[in-house]
C-alpha cells in the first residue's frame, strides 16, 4: 500500500465507479475523488488538486495557468484518449510525467460511430417522437452496405471502425497526416481483418469528394481545428452523412449549420461539440442533425479499460520530450 503519494481524481465517471475506485485504493491510501457531479474548472479545479502529486484527469483543462499553480504535481495520468486538454509543453518544461495508453476505448467509440452512421442513413432519429405524436411516417433511407466511407484519422479508432465496416462490404478511403507505407497498411489489414483491396489512403479533398459517409477520428490541434469548414463541406456529395466522435472544434459548427440548412438530404451526427456541455445550440433545431452528449466511450467495458489504464499510468509513465 502506497501511503506516501497523494492521488486526486478529477474525472466524474471514474470517481463514481466503485470498481475503479476500489482498484485505485488497493494501491494508494490517500485518494481524493471528484464527487461534485460536475466538471471542475479554474480555481475550483486548482483547489481540488491541492497538494496532490499524482492526478488522474479526464476532460478537465490542464492549462499552463492551472499547472503553474500546482507545484507538487509530478504525474498526470490520462483517463481516456486525446491529450489536447493538457499543456504538454508546460509539462515538459516542469518535469511533469505523463501516463497515457492510446486506443483503450477504441471499440466503444467505433461502435457509436457506426450507430450514428446508421441513424443518419436510416433517417430514424425523429421517428420515435413522430410515433408518440400519432404520426406514422414512411420515410425512405439508405443501406450501409457497399457505401464508400471516408475516415479522417486512421489511428486506433479509425482502424477499429474499418474492421467493423468490413462486415458491410464498405470501401474505406482514409485521410491521415501520417503517410502509411504499403507494408504498414498490409500489416494493419492482416491484424484487423480488413480486406486490403477495400482500403486506400488519400488526401483530404479526395476523401471528401468520393465518400458517402465521413467519420472523424482526428485529434484536435492547431492543424485540425476547423479543418472541416465551408470550403471542405462544399466538396461533399449532397447526401453525405457526417459523423464526429472525436473532438469539438474540428468541424466549424457555424459552417455546418449553413451547409445542413442548404442541403436537406445531408445529415450530421455529433457526439462532441466546441463548447460542452451543450445548453442551447442551433444545430439541434435542424431536422437533419442528431447529437449525443460526449458519451462514445461510456460503456461499462470502455470505462473499465480507460480506468485501469489510468491507474497503471500513475506508476508506468513517461517523461515528455
Residue frames as qw, qx, qy, qz and C-alpha x, y, z in Angstrom:
[[0.000, 0.887, 0.462, 0.000, 0.00, 0.00, 0.00],
 [0.404, 0.348, -0.006, 0.846, 1.43, 3.38, -1.06],
 [0.320, -0.780, -0.475, 0.255, 0.92, 5.76, 1.85],
 [0.394, -0.360, 0.080, 0.842, 3.22, 8.50, 0.60],
 [0.074, 0.145, 0.496, 0.853, 1.72, 9.71, -2.68],
 [0.313, 0.462, 0.468, -0.685, -1.44, 11.84, -2.79],
 [0.149, 0.187, 0.783, 0.574, -3.70, 10.97, -5.72],
 [0.352, 0.432, 0.293, -0.777, -6.53, 13.23, -6.94],
 [0.278, 0.289, 0.835, 0.377, -9.08, 12.02, -9.49],
 [0.188, 0.264, 0.001, -0.946, -10.82, 14.81, -11.40],
 [0.313, -0.068, -0.740, -0.591, -12.94, 12.59, -13.65],
 [0.607, -0.146, 0.254, -0.738, -16.56, 12.28, -12.56],
 [0.895, 0.083, -0.289, -0.329, -17.19, 8.89, -14.15],
 [0.560, 0.257, -0.704, 0.353, -14.03, 7.40, -12.63],
 [0.106, -0.260, 0.573, -0.770, -14.92, 8.83, -9.21],
 [0.705, -0.047, 0.182, -0.684, -18.41, 7.29, -9.41],
 [0.810, 0.207, -0.519, -0.177, -17.16, 3.87, -10.49],
 [0.738, -0.574, 0.286, -0.208, -16.92, 1.63, -7.42],
 [0.965, 0.092, 0.077, 0.235, -14.78, -0.95, -9.19],
 [0.546, 0.613, -0.149, 0.551, -12.17, 1.58, -10.37],
 [0.274, -0.786, 0.277, -0.481, -12.10, 3.41, -7.06],
 [0.897, -0.388, 0.197, -0.081, -11.63, 0.10, -5.29],
 [0.882, 0.268, -0.008, 0.387, -8.74, -0.86, -7.57],
 [0.253, 0.748, -0.205, 0.578, -7.09, 2.53, -7.03],
 [0.491, -0.706, 0.283, -0.424, -7.45, 2.31, -3.24],
 [0.984, -0.130, -0.007, 0.125, -5.80, -1.11, -3.24],
 [0.713, 0.329, -0.093, 0.613, -2.61, 0.71, -4.23],
 [0.160, 0.399, -0.183, 0.884, -2.91, 4.19, -2.69],
 [0.278, -0.488, -0.715, 0.416, -4.17, 5.13, 0.76],
 [0.002, -0.554, -0.177, 0.813, -4.50, 8.88, 0.06],
 [0.173, 0.319, 0.719, 0.593, -7.10, 9.24, -2.69],
 [0.193, 0.453, 0.300, -0.817, -9.35, 12.24, -3.36],
 [0.273, 0.381, 0.810, 0.351, -12.33, 11.87, -5.69],
 [0.185, -0.003, -0.151, -0.971, -14.40, 14.41, -7.62],
 [0.008, -0.409, -0.908, 0.097, -17.84, 13.66, -6.21],
 [0.143, 0.367, 0.160, -0.905, -19.36, 17.03, -7.12],
 [0.535, 0.527, 0.659, -0.050, -21.10, 15.65, -10.21],
 [0.383, 0.915, 0.058, -0.113, -19.61, 18.37, -12.44],
 [0.759, 0.364, -0.051, 0.538, -16.51, 19.11, -14.46],
 [0.468, -0.729, -0.109, 0.487, -14.10, 21.11, -12.34],
 [0.491, 0.697, 0.135, 0.505, -12.73, 24.36, -13.78],
 [0.098, 0.783, -0.163, 0.592, -10.39, 27.22, -12.89],
 [0.162, -0.546, 0.576, -0.586, -9.98, 27.88, -9.13],
 [0.861, -0.198, 0.214, -0.417, -12.28, 25.00, -8.24],
 [0.925, 0.279, -0.236, 0.099, -10.04, 22.61, -10.14],
 [0.351, 0.582, -0.514, 0.524, -6.87, 24.07, -8.64],
 [0.450, -0.483, 0.455, -0.598, -8.26, 23.89, -5.10],
 [0.962, -0.061, 0.050, -0.260, -9.39, 20.30, -5.60],
 [0.822, 0.373, -0.346, 0.255, -5.97, 19.18, -6.83],
 [0.546, -0.822, 0.124, -0.100, -4.38, 20.92, -3.87],
 [0.313, -0.710, 0.628, 0.055, -1.30, 19.09, -2.64],
 [0.943, 0.163, 0.289, -0.041, -1.67, 16.05, -4.92],
 [0.180, -0.617, 0.622, 0.448, 1.49, 14.89, -6.61],
 [0.113, 0.044, 0.904, 0.409, -0.32, 12.40, -8.85],
 [0.490, 0.341, 0.258, -0.760, -3.61, 13.05, -10.70],
 [0.310, 0.277, 0.855, 0.310, -5.96, 11.16, -12.96],
 [0.236, 0.442, 0.041, -0.864, -7.67, 13.58, -15.36],
 [0.534, 0.481, 0.692, 0.074, -10.42, 13.21, -17.92],
 [0.371, 0.685, 0.379, 0.499, -11.54, 16.21, -19.98],
 [0.318, -0.883, -0.162, 0.306, -10.56, 18.88, -17.43],
 [0.448, 0.843, -0.092, 0.285, -8.48, 21.78, -18.75],
 [0.758, -0.474, 0.049, 0.445, -4.94, 21.24, -17.52],
 [0.409, 0.867, 0.007, 0.285, -3.65, 24.51, -18.96],
 [0.549, 0.305, -0.359, 0.690, -0.30, 26.12, -18.23],
 [0.241, -0.559, 0.170, -0.775, -2.06, 28.57, -15.92],
 [0.858, -0.400, -0.059, -0.316, -3.58, 25.72, -13.91],
 [0.912, 0.036, -0.269, 0.306, -0.42, 23.62, -13.85],
 [0.325, 0.530, -0.320, 0.715, 1.69, 26.58, -12.73],
 [0.435, -0.543, 0.255, -0.671, -0.34, 26.73, -9.53],
 [0.961, -0.228, -0.004, -0.155, 0.27, 23.06, -8.69],
 [0.115, 0.776, -0.613, 0.089, 3.93, 22.97, -7.61],
 [0.547, -0.334, 0.745, -0.186, 3.66, 19.49, -6.07],
 [0.872, 0.361, 0.165, -0.287, 2.29, 17.83, -9.20],
 [0.267, -0.528, 0.741, 0.317, 4.64, 15.26, -10.67],
 [0.139, 0.051, 0.930, 0.337, 2.47, 12.85, -12.69],
 [0.577, 0.273, 0.076, -0.766, -0.64, 13.27, -14.84],
 [0.236, 0.047, 0.952, 0.188, -2.35, 10.06, -15.93],
 [0.392, 0.106, -0.279, -0.870, -4.99, 10.41, -18.65],
 [0.440, 0.262, 0.808, -0.290, -8.36, 8.74, -18.22],
 [0.605, 0.705, 0.301, -0.216, -9.44, 8.32, -21.83],
 [0.668, 0.175, 0.356, 0.629, -7.77, 9.32, -25.07],
 [0.218, 0.823, 0.197, 0.485, -6.74, 12.64, -26.52],
 [0.589, -0.336, -0.273, 0.682, -4.24, 14.95, -24.89],
 [0.195, 0.590, 0.240, 0.746, -5.48, 18.29, -26.20],
 [0.432, -0.834, -0.198, -0.281, -6.63, 19.35, -22.72],
 [0.752, -0.541, 0.040, 0.375, -3.13, 19.00, -21.24],
 [0.234, 0.933, -0.271, -0.027, -0.42, 21.60, -21.87],
 [0.965, -0.001, -0.013, 0.264, 2.36, 19.19, -22.80],
 [0.453, 0.636, -0.215, 0.586, 4.91, 21.97, -23.30],
 [0.366, -0.720, 0.300, -0.507, 4.45, 23.10, -19.71],
 [0.946, -0.291, 0.120, -0.072, 4.69, 19.51, -18.53],
 [0.836, 0.345, -0.127, 0.407, 7.93, 19.10, -20.42],
 [0.220, 0.678, -0.280, 0.643, 9.49, 22.25, -19.02],
 [0.500, -0.602, 0.312, -0.539, 8.36, 21.42, -15.48],
 [0.116, 0.311, -0.934, 0.132, 9.31, 17.76, -15.47],
 [0.684, 0.038, 0.434, -0.585, 5.73, 16.52, -15.08],
 [0.094, -0.135, 0.943, 0.288, 5.49, 12.95, -16.37],
 [0.633, 0.143, -0.146, -0.747, 2.58, 11.57, -18.40],
 [0.367, 0.022, 0.927, -0.071, 0.72, 8.31, -18.08],
 [0.575, 0.438, -0.076, -0.687, -1.18, 7.58, -21.29],
 [0.426, 0.016, 0.885, 0.187, -2.39, 4.49, -23.13],
 [0.355, 0.274, -0.340, -0.827, -3.72, 5.03, -26.63],
 [0.483, 0.040, -0.729, -0.483, -6.67, 3.13, -28.02],
 [0.055, 0.027, 0.894, -0.444, -8.17, 1.92, -24.74],
 [0.442, 0.420, 0.510, -0.606, -11.67, 3.00, -25.78],
 [0.099, 0.270, -0.631, -0.721, -11.40, 2.25, -29.49],
 [0.053, -0.279, -0.934, -0.217, -14.15, -0.36, -29.63],
 [0.025, 0.642, 0.611, -0.463, -16.66, 1.76, -27.72],
 [0.107, 0.607, -0.108, -0.780, -16.06, 4.82, -29.90],
 [0.063, 0.145, -0.788, -0.595, -16.06, 2.82, -33.13],
 [0.008, 0.419, 0.908, 0.007, -19.40, 1.25, -32.22],
 [0.102, 0.714, 0.391, -0.572, -21.00, 4.64, -31.53],
 [0.074, 0.460, -0.438, -0.769, -19.64, 5.96, -34.84],
 [0.039, -0.120, -0.917, -0.378, -21.32, 3.02, -36.55],
 [0.032, 0.588, 0.748, -0.304, -24.56, 3.72, -34.68],
 [0.093, 0.678, 0.082, -0.724, -24.56, 7.37, -35.75],
 [0.042, 0.226, -0.701, -0.675, -23.92, 6.37, -39.35],
 [0.038, -0.327, -0.928, -0.174, -26.94, 4.09, -39.31],
 [0.046, 0.668, 0.513, -0.538, -29.11, 6.75, -37.67],
 [0.099, 0.564, -0.229, -0.787, -28.21, 9.13, -40.48],
 [0.087, 0.105, -0.827, -0.546, -28.69, 6.64, -43.29],
 [0.097, -0.388, -0.916, -0.046, -31.96, 5.21, -41.99],
 [0.180, -0.389, -0.111, -0.897, -33.42, 8.61, -41.02],
 [0.563, -0.443, -0.697, -0.031, -34.72, 7.23, -37.73],
 [0.295, 0.060, -0.478, 0.825, -33.66, 9.94, -35.28],
 [0.315, -0.048, 0.190, -0.928, -37.09, 11.59, -35.04],
 [0.478, -0.138, -0.750, -0.437, -39.22, 8.55, -35.75],
 [0.322, -0.304, -0.808, 0.388, -39.93, 7.71, -32.10],
 [0.059, 0.316, 0.298, -0.899, -41.19, 11.23, -31.40],
 [0.374, 0.064, -0.455, -0.806, -43.31, 11.15, -34.55],
 [0.445, -0.243, -0.850, -0.141, -44.99, 7.95, -33.38],
 [0.191, -0.364, -0.639, 0.650, -45.65, 9.49, -29.96],
 [0.201, 0.325, 0.022, -0.924, -47.30, 12.35, -31.86],
 [0.650, 0.383, 0.591, -0.286, -49.59, 9.77, -33.53],
 [0.468, 0.688, -0.372, -0.412, -47.77, 10.02, -36.85],
 [0.858, -0.048, 0.500, 0.107, -46.67, 7.01, -38.89],
 [0.290, 0.798, -0.354, -0.393, -44.11, 8.29, -41.41],
 [0.929, 0.142, 0.313, 0.141, -42.67, 6.03, -44.10],
 [0.144, 0.898, -0.359, -0.208, -39.55, 7.99, -44.99],
 [0.938, 0.283, -0.118, 0.161, -37.01, 6.12, -47.09],
 [0.418, -0.795, 0.399, 0.186, -33.41, 5.67, -46.05],
 [0.560, 0.622, -0.541, -0.078, -30.23, 4.06, -47.35],
 [0.967, -0.194, -0.094, 0.132, -28.31, 0.86, -46.68],
 [0.338, -0.810, 0.439, 0.192, -24.82, 0.98, -45.27],
 [0.827, 0.026, 0.508, 0.240, -23.84, -1.98, -47.40],
 [0.661, 0.347, 0.363, 0.558, -21.26, -1.18, -50.12],
 [0.031, 0.995, 0.092, 0.035, -21.05, 2.51, -49.25],
 [0.607, 0.409, -0.244, 0.637, -17.79, 4.44, -49.51],
 [0.541, -0.801, -0.217, 0.139, -16.68, 5.59, -46.06],
 [0.391, 0.677, -0.264, 0.564, -14.22, 8.42, -45.58],
 [0.726, -0.584, -0.261, 0.254, -12.31, 8.07, -42.31],
 [0.198, 0.836, -0.227, 0.458, -10.44, 11.16, -41.17],
 [0.322, -0.634, 0.611, -0.349, -7.74, 9.96, -38.80],
 [0.880, 0.114, -0.434, -0.158, -6.53, 6.38, -39.16],
 [0.072, -0.491, 0.745, -0.446, -5.33, 5.64, -35.64],
 [0.095, 0.004, 0.959, -0.268, -6.68, 3.02, -33.25],
 [0.453, 0.419, 0.528, -0.583, -10.32, 4.09, -33.56],
 [0.506, 0.556, -0.306, -0.584, -10.24, 4.60, -37.32],
 [0.251, 0.298, -0.906, -0.165, -8.77, 1.14, -37.74],
 [0.215, 0.150, 0.885, -0.385, -11.29, -0.45, -35.37],
 [0.526, 0.504, 0.237, -0.643, -14.14, 1.17, -37.28],
 [0.423, 0.487, -0.605, -0.466, -12.71, -0.06, -40.58],
 [0.018, 0.102, -0.993, 0.061, -12.72, -3.61, -39.23],
 [0.381, 0.366, 0.671, -0.521, -16.40, -3.31, -38.29],
 [0.483, 0.587, -0.067, -0.646, -17.29, -1.87, -41.70],
 [0.101, 0.306, -0.878, -0.354, -15.84, -4.88, -43.49],
 [0.253, 0.260, 0.907, -0.213, -18.98, -6.73, -42.44],
 [0.415, 0.708, 0.344, -0.455, -20.95, -4.29, -44.60],
 [0.688, 0.318, 0.438, 0.483, -18.67, -4.66, -47.64],
 [0.062, 0.977, 0.076, -0.189, -17.78, -0.99, -47.48],
 [0.672, 0.455, -0.065, 0.582, -14.94, 0.72, -49.30],
 [0.490, -0.774, -0.141, 0.376, -12.66, 2.71, -46.98],
 [0.464, 0.638, -0.058, 0.612, -10.89, 5.89, -48.06],
 [0.568, -0.718, -0.258, 0.309, -8.88, 7.44, -45.26],
 [0.269, 0.815, -0.173, 0.484, -7.01, 10.66, -44.62],
 [0.735, -0.608, -0.095, 0.285, -4.19, 10.88, -42.11],
 [0.030, 0.951, -0.298, -0.077, -1.33, 13.34, -41.68],
 [0.457, -0.476, 0.732, 0.172, 0.98, 10.36, -41.47],
 [0.646, 0.443, -0.465, -0.412, 1.78, 8.62, -44.75],
 [0.823, -0.220, 0.506, -0.138, 1.41, 4.86, -44.26],
 [0.062, 0.451, -0.801, -0.389, 3.75, 2.62, -46.21],
 [0.729, 0.079, -0.492, -0.470, 2.35, -0.28, -48.20],
 [0.501, 0.046, -0.829, 0.246, 3.85, -2.76, -45.74],
 [0.110, 0.003, 0.577, -0.809, 2.30, -0.90, -42.79],
 [0.628, 0.081, -0.051, -0.772, -1.13, -1.00, -44.42],
 [0.693, 0.100, -0.685, -0.204, -0.73, -4.69, -45.20],
 [0.278, 0.027, -0.813, 0.511, 0.11, -5.39, -41.54],
 [0.337, 0.052, 0.359, -0.869, -2.88, -3.34, -40.35],
 [0.702, 0.102, -0.338, -0.619, -5.20, -5.14, -42.75],
 [0.589, 0.075, -0.802, 0.060, -3.90, -8.51, -41.57],
 [0.147, -0.019, -0.730, 0.667, -4.19, -7.67, -37.88],
 [0.354, 0.197, 0.325, -0.855, -7.62, -6.02, -38.19],
 [0.408, 0.323, 0.850, 0.082, -9.11, -8.47, -40.72],
 [0.326, 0.736, 0.053, -0.591, -9.54, -5.68, -43.27],
 [0.788, 0.429, 0.369, 0.242, -9.61, -6.56, -46.96],
 [0.443, -0.401, 0.220, 0.771, -6.50, -4.93, -48.39],
 [0.203, 0.289, 0.577, 0.736, -8.27, -4.05, -51.66],
 [0.165, -0.781, -0.582, -0.156, -11.04, -2.26, -49.77],
 [0.383, -0.843, -0.129, 0.356, -8.88, 0.46, -48.22],
 [0.590, 0.469, 0.108, 0.648, -6.86, 3.36, -49.61],
 [0.328, -0.614, -0.185, 0.693, -5.10, 6.41, -48.20],
 [0.342, 0.684, 0.383, 0.517, -5.97, 9.67, -49.99],
 [0.160, 0.107, -0.202, 0.960, -5.54, 13.37, -49.49],
 [0.166, 0.352, 0.618, -0.683, -8.33, 15.17, -47.67],
 [0.416, 0.362, -0.157, -0.819, -10.03, 16.66, -50.73],
 [0.428, 0.128, -0.803, -0.394, -10.29, 13.29, -52.49],
 [0.103, -0.209, -0.913, 0.334, -11.75, 11.64, -49.39],
 [0.257, 0.405, 0.381, -0.791, -14.36, 14.38, -49.13],
 [0.414, 0.325, -0.425, -0.736, -15.24, 14.19, -52.84],
 [0.442, 0.124, -0.836, -0.300, -15.67, 10.43, -53.02],
 [0.074, -0.066, -0.906, 0.411, -17.27, 9.40, -49.72],
 [0.401, -0.532, -0.582, -0.466, -20.92, 8.74, -48.90],
 [0.641, -0.739, -0.207, -0.002, -20.15, 8.97, -45.18],
 [0.331, 0.614, -0.442, 0.564, -17.43, 10.93, -43.37],
 [0.768, -0.584, -0.258, 0.052, -16.38, 9.71, -39.92],
 [0.162, 0.823, -0.333, 0.430, -14.00, 11.96, -37.98],
 [0.882, -0.415, -0.134, 0.180, -11.32, 10.49, -35.70],
 [0.489, 0.569, -0.215, 0.625, -8.67, 13.22, -35.69],
 [0.462, -0.433, -0.423, 0.648, -7.01, 14.80, -32.66],
 [0.062, 0.964, 0.232, 0.116, -7.80, 18.46, -32.03],
 [0.580, -0.387, 0.078, 0.712, -4.75, 20.64, -32.57],
 [0.056, 0.660, -0.107, -0.742, -3.70, 23.74, -34.48],
 [0.022, 0.209, -0.756, -0.620, -3.65, 21.80, -37.76],
 [0.076, -0.331, -0.917, -0.208, -7.06, 20.15, -37.40],
 [0.087, 0.530, 0.502, -0.678, -9.09, 22.93, -35.77],
 [0.463, 0.664, 0.130, -0.573, -11.84, 23.93, -38.24],
 [0.204, -0.260, 0.794, 0.510, -10.34, 21.61, -40.86],
 [0.120, 0.481, 0.822, 0.280, -13.92, 20.89, -41.90],
 [0.062, 0.455, 0.175, -0.871, -15.12, 24.37, -42.80],
 [0.577, 0.608, 0.206, -0.505, -17.36, 25.80, -45.52],
 [0.341, 0.624, -0.597, -0.371, -14.76, 25.07, -48.19],
 [0.068, -0.193, 0.979, -0.019, -14.39, 21.45, -47.14],
 [0.462, 0.328, 0.696, -0.441, -18.15, 20.95, -46.80],
 [0.538, 0.615, -0.097, -0.569, -18.73, 22.14, -50.35],
 [0.219, 0.441, -0.828, -0.268, -16.70, 19.20, -51.60],
 [0.360, 0.027, 0.887, -0.288, -19.16, 16.67, -50.16],
 [0.108, -0.298, -0.825, -0.468, -21.88, 14.82, -52.03],
 [0.344, -0.358, -0.051, -0.867, -25.32, 16.38, -51.45],
 [0.823, -0.367, -0.258, -0.350, -26.49, 13.36, -49.41],
 [0.498, 0.326, -0.675, 0.436, -23.37, 12.84, -47.25],
 [0.713, -0.658, -0.233, -0.067, -23.63, 11.69, -43.63],
 [0.289, 0.621, -0.469, 0.558, -21.05, 13.39, -41.38],
 [0.802, -0.518, -0.297, 0.021, -20.17, 11.74, -38.07],
 [0.222, 0.653, -0.467, 0.553, -17.92, 13.27, -35.40],
 [0.827, -0.519, -0.216, -0.011, -16.99, 11.25, -32.33],
 [0.683, 0.232, -0.264, 0.640, -13.52, 12.84, -32.00],
 [0.303, -0.385, -0.326, 0.809, -13.39, 16.40, -30.65],
 [0.178, 0.906, 0.374, -0.085, -15.47, 19.54, -30.95],
 [0.126, -0.842, 0.246, 0.464, -13.74, 22.27, -32.91],
 [0.437, -0.114, 0.731, 0.511, -12.56, 20.05, -35.75],
 [0.172, 0.567, 0.667, 0.451, -15.73, 20.97, -37.63],
 [0.033, -0.031, 0.093, -0.995, -16.69, 24.63, -37.85],
 [0.135, 0.429, 0.849, -0.277, -20.19, 24.41, -36.36],
 [0.282, 0.636, 0.140, -0.705, -21.50, 27.64, -37.91],
 [0.253, 0.396, -0.657, -0.589, -20.39, 26.48, -41.35],
 [0.001, 0.112, 0.993, 0.043, -22.03, 23.11, -40.70],
 [0.264, 0.536, 0.586, -0.547, -25.34, 24.80, -39.82],
 [0.335, 0.601, -0.219, -0.692, -25.24, 26.69, -43.09],
 [0.160, 0.261, -0.875, -0.376, -24.36, 23.54, -45.04],
 [0.084, 0.253, 0.952, -0.152, -27.09, 21.38, -43.49],
 [0.301, 0.577, 0.369, -0.663, -29.69, 24.14, -43.93],
 [0.391, 0.584, -0.354, -0.617, -28.93, 24.31, -47.64],
 [0.417, 0.253, -0.840, -0.239, -28.54, 20.54, -48.15],
 [0.703, -0.254, 0.268, -0.608, -31.53, 18.83, -46.61],
 [0.948, 0.123, -0.268, -0.120, -30.50, 15.42, -47.94],
 [0.444, 0.409, -0.638, 0.478, -27.26, 15.60, -45.96],
 [0.744, -0.611, -0.223, -0.156, -27.09, 14.60, -42.32],
 [0.273, 0.539, -0.603, 0.520, -24.72, 15.15, -39.42],
 [0.807, -0.518, -0.264, -0.101, -24.48, 13.22, -36.15],
 [0.269, 0.617, -0.489, 0.554, -22.11, 14.51, -33.47],
 [0.742, -0.468, -0.446, 0.179, -21.07, 13.26, -30.06],
 [0.542, -0.344, -0.133, 0.755, -18.71, 16.20, -29.43],
 [0.147, 0.916, 0.294, 0.232, -19.04, 19.98, -29.57],
 [0.390, 0.544, -0.238, 0.703, -16.80, 23.01, -29.30],
 [0.230, -0.398, 0.434, -0.775, -18.48, 24.11, -26.06],
 [0.639, -0.265, -0.710, -0.127, -19.63, 21.43, -23.64],
 [0.308, 0.371, 0.876, -0.023, -21.99, 20.77, -22.05],
 [0.019, -0.288, -0.499, -0.817, -24.38, 22.00, -24.71],
 [0.137, 0.385, 0.592, -0.695, -27.13, 24.18, -23.24],
 [0.517, 0.724, 0.287, -0.354, -28.50, 25.69, -26.44],
 [0.290, -0.329, 0.637, 0.634, -27.26, 25.16, -29.98],
 [0.543, 0.467, -0.106, -0.690, -28.80, 25.95, -33.35],
 [0.221, 0.251, -0.900, -0.279, -27.67, 22.58, -34.70],
 [0.113, 0.185, 0.933, -0.286, -30.32, 20.92, -32.57],
 [0.441, 0.502, 0.277, -0.691, -33.04, 22.91, -34.31],
 [0.378, 0.423, -0.610, -0.553, -32.22, 21.25, -37.63],
 [0.912, 0.032, 0.170, -0.372, -34.16, 18.17, -38.72],
 [0.877, 0.382, -0.266, 0.118, -31.06, 16.70, -40.36],
 [0.184, 0.568, -0.637, 0.487, -28.87, 16.78, -37.26],
 [0.844, -0.434, -0.296, -0.103, -28.59, 14.37, -34.33],
 [0.145, 0.668, -0.537, 0.494, -26.48, 14.88, -31.23],
 [0.821, -0.391, -0.404, 0.098, -25.33, 12.87, -28.23],
 [0.327, -0.920, 0.123, -0.175, -23.63, 14.08, -25.05],
 [0.204, 0.691, -0.670, 0.179, -19.95, 13.11, -25.46],
 [0.761, -0.297, 0.467, -0.340, -20.64, 9.53, -24.48],
 [0.747, 0.444, -0.455, -0.194, -18.85, 7.45, -27.11],
 [0.383, 0.338, -0.804, 0.303, -16.57, 5.83, -24.55],
 [0.431, -0.261, 0.511, -0.697, -19.24, 5.49, -21.87],
 [0.845, -0.066, -0.463, -0.260, -19.71, 1.77, -21.94],
 [0.787, -0.581, 0.193, -0.079, -19.04, -0.41, -18.92],
 [0.910, 0.069, 0.123, 0.391, -16.25, -2.11, -20.83],
 [0.447, 0.679, -0.015, 0.583, -14.78, 1.14, -22.13],
 [0.332, -0.849, 0.160, -0.379, -14.83, 2.90, -18.76],
 [0.863, -0.453, 0.211, 0.081, -13.12, 0.00, -17.01],
 [0.818, 0.286, 0.099, 0.489, -10.46, -0.23, -19.72],
 [0.209, 0.783, -0.070, 0.581, -9.74, 3.50, -19.52],
 [0.540, -0.778, 0.146, -0.287, -9.76, 3.48, -15.72],
 [0.921, -0.274, 0.159, 0.226, -7.38, 0.56, -15.32],
 [0.667, 0.459, 0.046, 0.585, -5.03, 2.14, -17.86],
 [0.058, -0.847, 0.094, -0.520, -5.15, 5.43, -15.92],
 [0.754, -0.632, 0.168, -0.062, -4.34, 3.66, -12.65],
 [0.895, 0.038, 0.140, 0.422, -1.40, 1.92, -14.32],
 [0.437, 0.702, 0.042, 0.560, -0.25, 5.26, -15.72],
 [0.409, -0.891, 0.095, -0.171, 0.30, 6.65, -12.23],
 [0.675, -0.549, 0.449, 0.204, 3.35, 4.38, -11.92],
 [0.647, 0.120, 0.565, 0.498, 4.07, 3.39, -15.54],
 [0.235, 0.933, 0.189, -0.195, 4.61, 6.79, -17.15],
 [0.711, 0.311, 0.156, 0.611, 7.00, 8.67, -19.40],
 [0.245, -0.599, -0.014, 0.762, 8.97, 11.88, -19.35],
 [0.514, 0.803, 0.299, -0.045, 7.73, 14.22, -22.08],
 [0.524, -0.323, 0.356, 0.703, 10.47, 15.07, -24.55]]
